[in-house]
Amino acid sequence: MRPIVIQALLTLLLVPLSVTAQWTDRDGKQLAPTESMKSDGNFGVQIVLTADDDGFRKSWHSPAAPPTLRTTNTVARGASISAMVIFHGCTAGLGGKCDAAVTFTLLSPDGKSTHAGAGPLWGQAPVQGKLLLAPASVSIAFDKTDAPGRYKILATATDKVTGKKVQLSAPFTLQ
C-alpha cells in the first residue's frame, strides 16, 4: 500500500465554512460533488480511506496545521483498510446538540453487499466554520480467502435533526 497525502482535504481545512456553505476551496469557490465528498445544503460529508486509523486520528488532532493525512486506495490481503468520515454543518436539536450518525456497507467485486457497521457522526453542539472528524469509522481486514478486485465502502451520513442524508462511496482495490 502506498499512502497518498490528501491535498484537496488540506486545502479545505484552511477554508472557513459559513452556515450555508457547501464544500469550497481555499478561494471560496464551490467544489463539485464527488462520489466520496457531497453535501445536502450546509451538511457536508467526506469519506476517506486510510491504512492507519490511529495515525490518521493522531494527525487530525495534532496542533500542527495543516495535518498530514495519509490515505490509500489499495489494500493487500493480510492487511486492513479504514474508512474515516469528515463533515461539517450538522444542526442542533432541542438540547443544543447535533444528532448525526453514519452507517457503512462493504460492496464486494461480485456485487455482494455486507453491513460493515454504524456509529455516531456527532452528538455534541455544532461547531461552526470547522471541519470535524467523526468518532465513527470502520476498519475492514482482508485475508487470503478474500477475492482480489475492486471493492467499495458505502457510507450514509444522516443528520437526524433535519433529516438530511448524504450517501457516499469510496472505491479501493484489494491486491
TIRO-2110 file (N, C-alpha, C; in Angstrom, 1 decimal):
// TIRO-2110
0.8, -1.2, 0.0, N, 1, A
0.0, 0.0, 0.0, CA, 1, A
0.9, 1.2, 0.0, C, 1, A
0.6, 2.1, -0.9, N, 2, A
1.4, 3.4, -1.0, CA, 2, A
0.5, 4.5, -0.5, C, 2, A
0.8, 5.1, 0.6, N, 3, A
0.0, 6.2, 1.2, CA, 3, A
0.0, 7.4, 0.2, C, 3, A
-1.1, 8.1, 0.2, N, 4, A
-1.3, 9.3, -0.6, CA, 4, A
-1.7, 10.4, 0.4, C, 4, A
-1.1, 11.5, 0.2, N, 5, A
-1.5, 12.7, 1.1, CA, 5, A
-2.6, 13.4, 0.4, C, 5, A
-3.7, 13.7, 1.2, N, 6, A
-4.9, 14.3, 0.7, CA, 6, A
-4.6, 15.8, 0.5, C, 6, A
-4.3, 16.3, -0.7, N, 7, A
-4.1, 17.7, -0.9, CA, 7, A
-5.4, 18.5, -0.9, C, 7, A
-6.4, 18.0, -1.5, N, 8, A
-7.7, 18.7, -1.6, CA, 8, A
-8.2, 18.9, -0.2, C, 8, A
-8.1, 17.9, 0.7, N, 9, A
-8.7, 18.0, 2.0, CA, 9, A
-7.9, 19.0, 2.8, C, 9, A
-6.6, 19.1, 2.6, N, 10, A
-5.8, 20.0, 3.4, CA, 10, A
-6.2, 21.4, 3.0, C, 10, A
-6.5, 21.6, 1.7, N, 11, A
-6.9, 22.9, 1.2, CA, 11, A
-8.3, 23.3, 1.9, C, 11, A
-9.1, 22.3, 2.0, N, 12, A
-10.4, 22.5, 2.7, CA, 12, A
-10.3, 22.9, 4.1, C, 12, A
-9.3, 22.3, 4.8, N, 13, A
-9.1, 22.6, 6.2, CA, 13, A
-8.8, 24.1, 6.4, C, 13, A
-8.2, 24.7, 5.4, N, 14, A
-7.9, 26.1, 5.6, CA, 14, A
-9.0, 27.1, 5.3, C, 14, A
-10.1, 26.5, 4.9, N, 15, A
-11.3, 27.4, 4.4, CA, 15, A
-12.3, 27.4, 5.5, C, 15, A
-12.6, 28.7, 6.0, N, 16, A
-13.7, 28.8, 7.0, CA, 16, A
-15.0, 28.5, 6.2, C, 16, A
-15.9, 27.7, 6.8, N, 17, A
-17.1, 27.4, 6.2, CA, 17, A
-18.2, 28.2, 6.8, C, 17, A
-19.0, 28.8, 6.0, N, 18, A
-20.2, 29.6, 6.5, CA, 18, A
-21.3, 28.6, 6.8, C, 18, A
-22.4, 29.2, 7.4, N, 19, A
-23.5, 28.3, 7.7, CA, 19, A
-24.2, 27.7, 6.5, C, 19, A
-24.1, 28.4, 5.4, N, 20, A
-24.8, 27.9, 4.2, CA, 20, A
-23.8, 27.3, 3.2, C, 20, A
-22.5, 27.1, 3.6, N, 21, A
-21.5, 26.7, 2.7, CA, 21, A
-21.7, 25.2, 2.3, C, 21, A
-21.3, 24.9, 1.1, N, 22, A
-21.0, 23.5, 0.8, CA, 22, A
-19.5, 23.4, 0.7, C, 22, A
-19.0, 22.3, 0.1, N, 23, A
-17.5, 22.2, 0.0, CA, 23, A
-17.0, 23.3, -0.9, C, 23, A
-16.0, 24.0, -0.4, N, 24, A
-15.3, 25.0, -1.1, CA, 24, A
-13.8, 24.9, -1.0, C, 24, A
-13.1, 25.5, -2.0, N, 25, A
-11.7, 25.5, -2.0, CA, 25, A
-11.2, 26.7, -1.2, C, 25, A
-9.9, 26.9, -1.2, N, 26, A
-9.2, 28.0, -0.4, CA, 26, A
-9.7, 29.4, -0.8, C, 26, A
-10.2, 29.5, -2.1, N, 27, A
-10.6, 30.8, -2.5, CA, 27, A
-12.1, 31.0, -2.4, C, 27, A
-12.8, 30.0, -1.8, N, 28, A
-14.2, 30.1, -1.5, CA, 28, A
-15.1, 29.6, -2.7, C, 28, A
-14.4, 29.1, -3.8, N, 29, A
-15.1, 28.6, -4.9, CA, 29, A
-15.7, 27.2, -4.6, C, 29, A
-17.0, 27.1, -4.9, N, 30, A
-17.7, 25.8, -4.6, CA, 30, A
-17.1, 24.7, -5.4, C, 30, A
-16.8, 23.5, -4.7, N, 31, A
-16.3, 22.4, -5.4, CA, 31, A
-17.4, 21.5, -5.9, C, 31, A
-17.3, 20.8, -7.0, N, 32, A
-18.3, 19.9, -7.5, CA, 32, A
-18.3, 18.6, -6.6, C, 32, A
-19.4, 18.1, -6.4, N, 33, A
-19.5, 16.8, -5.6, CA, 33, A
-18.8, 15.7, -6.3, C, 33, A
-18.2, 14.8, -5.5, N, 34, A
-17.6, 13.6, -6.0, CA, 34, A
-18.3, 12.4, -5.3, C, 34, A
-17.9, 11.2, -5.7, N, 35, A
-18.6, 10.1, -5.0, CA, 35, A
-18.2, 10.0, -3.6, C, 35, A
-17.1, 10.5, -3.2, N, 36, A
-16.6, 10.5, -1.8, CA, 36, A
-16.8, 11.8, -1.0, C, 36, A
-17.3, 12.8, -1.6, N, 37, A
-17.5, 14.1, -1.0, CA, 37, A
-18.7, 14.8, -1.5, C, 37, A
-19.8, 14.9, -0.7, N, 38, A
-21.0, 15.5, -1.1, CA, 38, A
-21.6, 16.4, 0.0, C, 38, A
-22.6, 17.1, -0.4, N, 39, A
-23.3, 18.0, 0.6, CA, 39, A
-24.8, 17.9, 0.3, C, 39, A
-25.6, 18.1, 1.4, N, 40, A
-27.0, 18.4, 1.3, CA, 40, A
-27.2, 19.7, 2.0, C, 40, A
-27.3, 20.8, 1.3, N, 41, A
-27.3, 22.1, 1.9, CA, 41, A
-26.0, 22.4, 2.6, C, 41, A
-26.1, 22.8, 3.9, N, 42, A
-24.9, 23.0, 4.7, CA, 42, A
-24.3, 21.8, 5.3, C, 42, A
-24.9, 20.6, 5.2, N, 43, A
-24.4, 19.4, 5.8, CA, 43, A
-23.5, 18.7, 4.7, C, 43, A
-22.2, 18.8, 4.9, N, 44, A
-21.2, 18.3, 4.0, CA, 44, A
-20.5, 17.1, 4.6, C, 44, A
-20.3, 16.1, 3.8, N, 45, A
-19.6, 14.9, 4.4, CA, 45, A
-18.6, 14.3, 3.3, C, 45, A
-17.5, 13.8, 3.9, N, 46, A
-16.5, 13.2, 3.0, CA, 46, A
-16.0, 11.9, 3.7, C, 46, A
-15.9, 10.8, 2.9, N, 47, A
-15.3, 9.6, 3.3, CA, 47, A
-13.9, 9.5, 2.8, C, 47, A
-13.0, 9.1, 3.7, N, 48, A
-11.5, 9.0, 3.3, CA, 48, A
-11.0, 7.6, 3.8, C, 48, A
-10.3, 7.0, 2.9, N, 49, A
-9.7, 5.7, 3.3, CA, 49, A
-8.3, 5.8, 3.7, C, 49, A
-7.9, 5.0, 4.7, N, 50, A
-6.5, 5.0, 5.2, CA, 50, A
-6.1, 3.6, 5.7, C, 50, A
-4.9, 3.4, 5.7, N, 51, A
-4.3, 2.1, 6.2, CA, 51, A
-4.0, 2.2, 7.7, C, 51, A
-4.1, 3.4, 8.2, N, 52, A
-3.7, 3.6, 9.6, CA, 52, A
-4.7, 4.5, 10.3, C, 52, A
-5.8, 3.9, 10.8, N, 53, A
-6.9, 4.6, 11.5, CA, 53, A
-6.3, 5.5, 12.7, C, 53, A
-5.5, 4.9, 13.5, N, 54, A
-4.9, 5.6, 14.7, CA, 54, A
-4.0, 6.7, 14.3, C, 54, A
-3.2, 6.5, 13.3, N, 55, A
-2.3, 7.6, 12.8, CA, 55, A
-3.0, 8.7, 12.2, C, 55, A
-4.1, 8.4, 11.5, N, 56, A
-5.0, 9.4, 10.9, CA, 56, A
-5.6, 10.3, 12.0, C, 56, A
-6.1, 9.7, 13.0, N, 57, A
-6.7, 10.4, 14.1, CA, 57, A
-5.7, 11.3, 14.8, C, 57, A
-4.5, 10.7, 15.1, N, 58, A
-3.5, 11.5, 15.8, CA, 58, A
-3.1, 12.7, 15.0, C, 58, A
-2.9, 12.5, 13.7, N, 59, A
-2.5, 13.6, 12.8, CA, 59, A
-3.6, 14.7, 12.8, C, 59, A
-4.9, 14.2, 12.7, N, 60, A
-6.0, 15.2, 12.6, CA, 60, A
-6.1, 16.0, 13.9, C, 60, A
-5.8, 15.4, 15.1, N, 61, A
-6.0, 16.1, 16.3, CA, 61, A
-4.7, 16.8, 16.8, C, 61, A
-3.6, 16.7, 16.0, N, 62, A
-2.3, 17.3, 16.4, CA, 62, A
-2.4, 18.8, 16.2, C, 62, A
-1.6, 19.6, 17.0, N, 63, A
-1.6, 21.0, 16.9, CA, 63, A
-1.0, 21.5, 15.6, C, 63, A
-0.3, 20.7, 14.9, N, 64, A
0.4, 21.1, 13.6, CA, 64, A
-0.7, 21.4, 12.6, C, 64, A
-0.5, 22.5, 11.9, N, 65, A
-1.5, 22.9, 10.9, CA, 65, A
-0.8, 23.2, 9.6, C, 65, A
-1.3, 22.6, 8.5, N, 66, A
-2.3, 21.6, 8.4, CA, 66, A
-1.7, 20.2, 8.7, C, 66, A
-2.6, 19.3, 9.1, N, 67, A
-2.1, 18.0, 9.4, CA, 67, A
-1.7, 17.2, 8.1, C, 67, A
-0.9, 16.2, 8.2, N, 68, A
-0.6, 15.3, 7.1, CA, 68, A
-1.5, 14.1, 7.2, C, 68, A
-2.4, 13.9, 6.4, N, 69, A
-3.4, 12.8, 6.5, CA, 69, A
-3.0, 11.8, 5.4, C, 69, A
-2.6, 10.7, 5.8, N, 70, A
-2.2, 9.6, 4.9, CA, 70, A
-3.4, 8.8, 4.5, C, 70, A
-3.6, 8.7, 3.2, N, 71, A
-4.7, 7.9, 2.7, CA, 71, A
-4.3, 6.9, 1.7, C, 71, A
-5.2, 6.0, 1.3, N, 72, A
-4.8, 4.9, 0.4, CA, 72, A
-6.1, 4.6, -0.4, C, 72, A
-5.8, 3.9, -1.5, N, 73, A
-7.0, 3.3, -2.3, CA, 73, A
-6.7, 1.9, -2.7, C, 73, A
-5.7, 1.3, -2.0, N, 74, A
-5.3, -0.1, -2.1, CA, 74, A
-5.1, -0.8, -0.8, C, 74, A
-5.3, -2.1, -0.7, N, 75, A
-5.1, -2.9, 0.5, CA, 75, A
-4.6, -4.3, 0.0, C, 75, A
-3.7, -4.8, 0.8, N, 76, A
-3.2, -6.2, 0.5, CA, 76, A
-3.9, -7.2, 1.4, C, 76, A
-4.0, -8.4, 0.9, N, 77, A
-4.6, -9.5, 1.7, CA, 77, A
-3.7, -9.6, 2.9, C, 77, A
-4.3, -9.8, 4.1, N, 78, A
-3.5, -9.8, 5.3, CA, 78, A
-3.4, -8.5, 6.0, C, 78, A
-4.0, -7.4, 5.4, N, 79, A
-4.0, -6.1, 5.9, CA, 79, A
-5.4, -5.6, 6.1, C, 79, A
-5.6, -4.4, 6.5, N, 80, A
-6.9, -3.8, 6.7, CA, 80, A
-6.9, -2.4, 6.1, C, 80, A
-8.1, -1.9, 5.9, N, 81, A
-8.3, -0.5, 5.4, CA, 81, A
-9.4, 0.1, 6.3, C, 81, A
-9.3, 1.4, 6.6, N, 82, A
-10.3, 2.0, 7.4, CA, 82, A
-10.9, 3.2, 6.7, C, 82, A
-12.2, 3.4, 6.9, N, 83, A
-13.0, 4.5, 6.3, CA, 83, A
-13.2, 5.5, 7.4, C, 83, A
-12.7, 6.7, 7.2, N, 84, A
-12.9, 7.8, 8.1, CA, 84, A
-13.9, 8.8, 7.6, C, 84, A
-14.6, 9.5, 8.4, N, 85, A
-15.6, 10.4, 7.9, CA, 85, A
-15.3, 11.8, 8.4, C, 85, A
-15.2, 12.8, 7.5, N, 86, A
-15.0, 14.2, 7.8, CA, 86, A
-16.3, 14.9, 7.4, C, 86, A
-16.7, 15.9, 8.2, N, 87, A
-18.0, 16.5, 7.9, CA, 87, A
-18.0, 17.9, 8.5, C, 87, A
-19.1, 18.6, 8.1, N, 88, A
-19.4, 20.0, 8.7, CA, 88, A
-20.9, 20.2, 8.5, C, 88, A
-21.4, 21.1, 9.4, N, 89, A
-22.8, 21.6, 9.2, CA, 89, A
-23.9, 20.7, 9.8, C, 89, A
-23.7, 20.0, 10.9, N, 90, A
-24.8, 19.3, 11.5, CA, 90, A
-25.7, 20.4, 12.2, C, 90, A
-26.9, 20.1, 12.5, N, 91, A
-27.8, 21.0, 13.1, CA, 91, A
-28.2, 20.6, 14.5, C, 91, A
-28.2, 21.6, 15.4, N, 92, A
-28.5, 21.3, 16.8, CA, 92, A
-30.0, 21.1, 17.0, C, 92, A
-30.3, 20.1, 17.8, N, 93, A
-31.7, 19.8, 18.2, CA, 93, A
-32.1, 20.6, 19.4, C, 93, A
-33.2, 20.2, 20.0, N, 94, A
-33.8, 21.0, 21.1, CA, 94, A
-32.8, 21.1, 22.3, C, 94, A
-31.9, 20.1, 22.5, N, 95, A
-31.0, 20.2, 23.6, CA, 95, A
-29.7, 20.9, 23.3, C, 95, A
-29.6, 21.5, 22.1, N, 96, A
-28.5, 22.2, 21.6, CA, 96, A
-27.4, 21.4, 21.1, C, 96, A
-27.6, 20.1, 20.9, N, 97, A
-26.6, 19.2, 20.3, CA, 97, A
-27.1, 18.6, 19.0, C, 97, A
-26.1, 18.2, 18.2, N, 98, A
-26.4, 17.5, 16.9, CA, 98, A
-26.8, 16.1, 17.3, C, 98, A
-27.5, 15.5, 16.4, N, 99, A
-27.8, 14.0, 16.4, CA, 99, A
-27.6, 13.5, 15.0, C, 99, A
-26.3, 13.1, 14.7, N, 100, A
-26.0, 12.7, 13.4, CA, 100, A
-25.3, 11.3, 13.5, C, 100, A
-25.5, 10.5, 12.5, N, 101, A
-25.0, 9.1, 12.5, CA, 101, A
-24.5, 8.7, 11.1, C, 101, A
-23.8, 7.7, 11.1, N, 102, A
-23.3, 7.1, 9.8, CA, 102, A
-23.4, 5.6, 9.8, C, 102, A
-23.8, 5.0, 8.7, N, 103, A
-23.8, 3.6, 8.5, CA, 103, A
-22.8, 3.3, 7.4, C, 103, A
-22.2, 2.1, 7.5, N, 104, A
-21.2, 1.7, 6.5, CA, 104, A
-21.6, 0.3, 5.9, C, 104, A
-21.4, 0.2, 4.6, N, 105, A
-21.6, -1.1, 3.9, CA, 105, A
-20.4, -1.4, 3.0, C, 105, A
-20.1, -2.6, 2.9, N, 106, A
-19.0, -3.1, 2.0, CA, 106, A
-19.6, -3.7, 0.8, C, 106, A
-19.2, -3.2, -0.4, N, 107, A
-19.7, -3.8, -1.6, CA, 107, A
-18.5, -4.5, -2.3, C, 107, A
-18.6, -5.8, -2.5, N, 108, A
-17.5, -6.6, -3.0, CA, 108, A
-17.5, -6.6, -4.5, C, 108, A
-16.4, -7.1, -5.1, N, 109, A
-16.4, -7.1, -6.6, CA, 109, A
-17.5, -7.9, -7.3, C, 109, A
-18.1, -8.9, -6.6, N, 110, A
-19.2, -9.7, -7.2, CA, 110, A
-20.5, -9.0, -6.9, C, 110, A
-20.5, -7.8, -6.3, N, 111, A
-21.8, -7.1, -6.1, CA, 111, A
-22.5, -7.4, -4.8, C, 111, A
-21.9, -8.3, -4.0, N, 112, A
-22.4, -8.6, -2.7, CA, 112, A
-22.3, -7.5, -1.7, C, 112, A
-23.4, -7.1, -1.0, N, 113, A
-23.4, -6.0, -0.1, CA, 113, A
-23.5, -6.6, 1.3, C, 113, A
-22.5, -6.1, 2.2, N, 114, A
-22.4, -6.5, 3.6, CA, 114, A
-22.4, -5.3, 4.5, C, 114, A
-23.3, -5.4, 5.5, N, 115, A
-23.3, -4.3, 6.5, CA, 115, A
-22.0, -4.3, 7.2, C, 115, A
-21.3, -3.2, 7.3, N, 116, A
-20.0, -3.1, 7.9, CA, 116, A
-19.9, -2.4, 9.2, C, 116, A
-21.0, -1.8, 9.6, N, 117, A
-21.0, -1.1, 10.9, CA, 117, A
-21.8, 0.2, 10.9, C, 117, A
-21.9, 0.9, 12.0, N, 118, A
-22.6, 2.1, 12.2, CA, 118, A
-22.1, 2.8, 13.4, C, 118, A
-22.3, 4.1, 13.5, N, 119, A
-21.9, 4.8, 14.7, CA, 119, A
-22.3, 6.3, 14.6, C, 119, A
-21.9, 7.0, 15.7, N, 120, A
-22.2, 8.4, 15.7, CA, 120, A
-21.3, 9.2, 14.8, C, 120, A
-21.9, 10.2, 14.1, N, 121, A
-21.2, 11.1, 13.4, CA, 121, A
-20.8, 12.3, 14.3, C, 121, A
-21.8, 12.8, 15.1, N, 122, A
-21.6, 13.8, 16.0, CA, 122, A
-22.8, 13.9, 17.0, C, 122, A
-22.5, 14.1, 18.3, N, 123, A
-23.6, 14.2, 19.3, CA, 123, A
-23.4, 15.3, 20.2, C, 123, A
-22.5, 16.2, 19.8, N, 124, A
-22.2, 17.4, 20.6, CA, 124, A
-22.8, 18.7, 19.9, C, 124, A
-22.5, 19.8, 20.5, N, 125, A
-23.0, 21.1, 20.0, CA, 125, A
-22.3, 21.3, 18.6, C, 125, A
-23.0, 21.9, 17.6, N, 126, A
-22.4, 22.1, 16.3, CA, 126, A
-21.2, 23.0, 16.5, C, 126, A
-20.2, 22.8, 15.6, N, 127, A
-19.0, 23.6, 15.6, CA, 127, A
-19.0, 24.4, 14.2, C, 127, A
-19.3, 25.6, 14.3, N, 128, A
-19.4, 26.4, 13.0, CA, 128, A
-18.0, 26.7, 12.5, C, 128, A
-17.9, 26.7, 11.1, N, 129, A
-16.7, 27.1, 10.4, CA, 129, A
-15.6, 26.1, 10.6, C, 129, A
-15.8, 24.9, 10.9, N, 130, A
-14.7, 23.9, 11.1, CA, 130, A
-15.1, 22.5, 10.6, C, 130, A
-14.1, 21.9, 10.0, N, 131, A
-14.3, 20.5, 9.6, CA, 131, A
-14.1, 19.6, 10.8, C, 131, A
-14.9, 18.6, 11.0, N, 132, A
-14.8, 17.7, 12.1, CA, 132, A
-14.5, 16.3, 11.6, C, 132, A
-13.8, 15.5, 12.4, N, 133, A
-13.6, 14.1, 12.2, CA, 133, A
-14.6, 13.3, 13.1, C, 133, A
-15.4, 12.5, 12.4, N, 134, A
-16.4, 11.8, 13.2, CA, 134, A
-15.8, 10.8, 14.1, C, 134, A
-16.4, 10.5, 15.2, N, 135, A
-15.9, 9.4, 16.1, CA, 135, A
-16.1, 8.0, 15.5, C, 135, A
-17.1, 7.9, 14.6, N, 136, A
-17.3, 6.6, 14.0, CA, 136, A
-16.4, 6.4, 12.8, C, 136, A
-15.9, 5.2, 12.6, N, 137, A
-15.2, 4.8, 11.4, CA, 137, A
-15.4, 3.3, 11.3, C, 137, A
-14.9, 2.7, 10.2, N, 138, A
-15.0, 1.3, 10.1, CA, 138, A
-13.6, 0.8, 9.5, C, 138, A
-13.2, -0.3, 10.1, N, 139, A
-11.9, -1.0, 9.6, CA, 139, A
-12.3, -2.3, 9.1, C, 139, A
-11.8, -2.7, 7.9, N, 140, A
-12.1, -4.0, 7.3, CA, 140, A
-10.8, -4.7, 7.1, C, 140, A
-10.7, -5.9, 7.6, N, 141, A
-9.5, -6.7, 7.4, CA, 141, A
-9.7, -7.7, 6.3, C, 141, A
-8.7, -8.0, 5.5, N, 142, A
-8.8, -9.0, 4.4, CA, 142, A
-7.8, -10.1, 4.7, C, 142, A
-8.2, -11.3, 4.3, N, 143, A
-7.3, -12.4, 4.4, CA, 143, A
-7.2, -13.2, 3.1, C, 143, A
-6.4, -14.3, 3.0, N, 144, A
-6.2, -15.0, 1.8, CA, 144, A
-7.4, -15.5, 1.1, C, 144, A
-8.5, -15.7, 1.9, N, 145, A
-9.8, -16.2, 1.3, CA, 145, A
-10.6, -15.1, 0.6, C, 145, A
-10.2, -13.8, 0.8, N, 146, A
-10.9, -12.8, 0.1, CA, 146, A
-10.5, -12.6, -1.3, C, 146, A
-11.4, -12.4, -2.2, N, 147, A
-11.1, -12.3, -3.6, CA, 147, A
-10.5, -10.9, -3.9, C, 147, A
-9.4, -10.9, -4.7, N, 148, A
-8.9, -9.6, -5.1, CA, 148, A
-9.8, -8.9, -6.0, C, 148, A
-9.7, -7.6, -6.1, N, 149, A
-10.5, -6.9, -7.1, CA, 149, A
-10.9, -5.5, -6.5, C, 149, A
-11.9, -4.9, -7.2, N, 150, A
-12.4, -3.6, -6.8, CA, 150, A
-13.5, -3.7, -5.8, C, 150, A
-13.4, -3.1, -4.7, N, 151, A
-14.4, -3.0, -3.6, CA, 151, A
-14.8, -1.6, -3.4, C, 151, A
-15.9, -1.4, -2.7, N, 152, A
-16.3, 0.0, -2.3, CA, 152, A
-16.8, -0.1, -0.9, C, 152, A
-16.5, 1.0, -0.2, N, 153, A
-17.1, 1.2, 1.1, CA, 153, A
-18.2, 2.3, 0.9, C, 153, A
-19.4, 2.0, 1.2, N, 154, A
-20.5, 2.9, 1.1, CA, 154, A
-20.8, 3.5, 2.4, C, 154, A
-21.1, 4.8, 2.5, N, 155, A
-21.4, 5.4, 3.8, CA, 155, A
-22.7, 6.3, 3.6, C, 155, A
-23.6, 6.2, 4.5, N, 156, A
-24.7, 7.0, 4.5, CA, 156, A
-24.7, 7.8, 5.8, C, 156, A
-24.5, 9.1, 5.7, N, 157, A
-24.5, 10.0, 6.9, CA, 157, A
-25.9, 10.7, 7.0, C, 157, A
-26.4, 10.7, 8.2, N, 158, A
-27.7, 11.3, 8.4, CA, 158, A
-27.7, 12.3, 9.5, C, 158, A
-28.2, 13.5, 9.3, N, 159, A
-28.5, 14.5, 10.3, CA, 159, A
-29.9, 14.2, 10.8, C, 159, A
-30.1, 13.6, 11.9, N, 160, A
-31.4, 13.2, 12.4, CA, 160, A
-32.3, 14.4, 12.8, C, 160, A
-31.7, 15.5, 13.0, N, 161, A
-32.4, 16.7, 13.4, CA, 161, A
-33.2, 17.2, 12.2, C, 161, A
-32.4, 17.3, 11.0, N, 162, A
-33.0, 17.9, 9.8, CA, 162, A
-33.6, 16.8, 8.9, C, 162, A
-33.1, 15.6, 9.0, N, 163, A
-33.5, 14.5, 8.1, CA, 163, A
-32.6, 14.5, 6.9, C, 163, A
-31.6, 15.3, 6.8, N, 164, A
-30.7, 15.4, 5.6, CA, 164, A
-29.9, 14.1, 5.6, C, 164, A
-29.7, 13.5, 4.4, N, 165, A
-28.9, 12.3, 4.2, CA, 165, A
-27.9, 12.6, 3.1, C, 165, A
-26.7, 12.1, 3.3, N, 166, A
-25.6, 12.2, 2.3, CA, 166, A
-25.1, 10.8, 2.1, C, 166, A
-25.2, 10.3, 0.8, N, 167, A
-24.7, 9.0, 0.5, CA, 167, A
-23.4, 9.1, -0.3, C, 167, A
-22.4, 8.3, 0.2, N, 168, A
-21.0, 8.4, -0.4, CA, 168, A
-20.5, 7.0, -0.7, C, 168, A
-19.4, 7.0, -1.5, N, 169, A
-18.7, 5.7, -1.7, CA, 169, A
-17.3, 6.0, -1.9, C, 169, A
-16.4, 5.1, -1.5, N, 170, A
-15.0, 5.2, -1.7, CA, 170, A
-14.5, 3.8, -2.2, C, 170, A
-14.1, 3.8, -3.5, N, 171, A
-13.6, 2.6, -4.1, CA, 171, A
-12.1, 2.3, -3.6, C, 171, A
-11.8, 1.0, -3.6, N, 172, A
-10.4, 0.6, -3.3, CA, 172, A
-10.2, -0.7, -4.0, C, 172, A
-8.9, -1.1, -4.1, N, 173, A
-8.5, -2.3, -4.7, CA, 173, A
-7.9, -3.2, -3.7, C, 173, A
-8.4, -4.5, -3.6, N, 174, A
-7.7, -5.5, -2.8, CA, 174, A
-6.8, -6.2, -3.8, C, 174, A
-5.5, -6.2, -3.4, N, 175, A
-4.5, -6.8, -4.3, CA, 175, A
-4.2, -8.2, -3.8, C, 175, A
END
